Amino acid sequence: MGNLTNALQELRAERKQAQARVENLDQAISVIESLNGSGRFGTANQPTPIVSAASRRKMAQAQRSRWAKASKESQPLAVTPKTTGSASVKRIMSASARRKIAVAQRARWARVKAQQKKAA
């Protein structure tokens, strides 16, 4: 029985030392993180700031006005007619041209697969 109590006391003392070591490491990590500017370690226990309903309404209204201003500035003031000179025109491809392209692409893939089969 005496051996068990001695062993138990030694284990508890060792645990206490290990716990103290871990706490020292945590403190060192938090100091380094605060110097680095990343407050990741200590932020878990910080409460989130409480914002009143009135303040939330004001923030929402301010954001709406910022979006309105941005969208107003991004829209053109007047519709300008497109010039036919250098403006890009969307080209429409005929069905026969599409078929020709598809046939050519199948032929390319057949050549690639034949070369792979030949190499293997």
Protein Blocks (a to p, Z undefined) as FASTA:
>chain_A
ZZmmmmmmmmmmmmmmmmmmmmmmmmmmmmmmmmnopaklmmmmpccddddfklmmmmmm
mmmmmmmmmmmmmpcfbdcdddfklpccdddddfklmmmmmmmmmmmmmmmmmmmmmmZZ
